[in-house]
Amino acid sequence: MNFSSFREKVAYQPILLGSFALLASGALAWVSQATGEAIVAAEARDLRTSLSDVLPQGFADNDLLGDTVTIERDGQPVTIYRARQRGKVRGAVFKVAERGYAADIQLLMALDTDGTTLGVRVIKHAETPGLGDKIEVAKSPWIEGFSGKSLHQPSPAQWAVKKDGGAFEQFAGATITPRAVVKAVKGGLAFFSAHRQEILGEE
C-alpha cells in the first residue's frame, strides 16, 4: 500500500462519520418539527379543559386562550384568561402557587367580576399520597369549598385553617398542605382586587 492510498482511506473515515452525524441531526430536527405542533396543540387542549373545570358550565362563550392579559406579581408574569359572555367580561381565570409540604402547589382559580371565587382546582402538586393529596377534587370535595368565597367572605382573619383559628378544614396529619392552599387562594383574591380594572379591561 502506497502513502497516497493510505491517506485517502484515513480521510474517508471522518467524512463518513460526519455524513452520518449530519443525517442524524437532520432526522432529529425533522422529528422535532413534525411533533412540535402536535405537542403544542395537546397542551392547549389540556389547558382549555382545565380552564373549563374552574368555570360554571355555560359561563363563557369565548376562547379563553385567545383573550388574555399579563400582569406582573412579585416580579413574575401572571397570565390572566378573561371569560366573556356575548363579548362582555364576566370573570377571569389565572394560576396561583404556594409552597406545600413537598413542593409548590399550583392552582387554577376563577373569579367573577366582583372578586367572588367561582372555582379552584389543583393542577400540580407533590404532596403525600393518602394525606396531602386530598386537595385533588378526585380524592376529596374539600377544594370545592372555596366556591363562593371572597376576601370578605369569610372575613380576612378567617382565611386560615381551623387549627390556626380560621374557617377552613385541615387534614389529619397534613395541616401544611391545606394551609398552603388557603394562603394561595387568599393571595389570588388579593391580587385580583389590586388589579381588578386592568384584569377586566375597564377604564
PyMOL commands that set and color helices and strands:
alter all, ss='L'
color gray80, all
select helices_A, chain A and resi 3-53+64-66+132-135+142-146+156-158+162-164+176-194+196-200
alter helices_A, ss='H'
color red, helices_A
select strands_A, chain A and resi 68-73+76-85+88-99+104-112+117-124
alter strands_A, ss='S'
color yellow, strands_A
deselect
rebuild
show_as cartoon
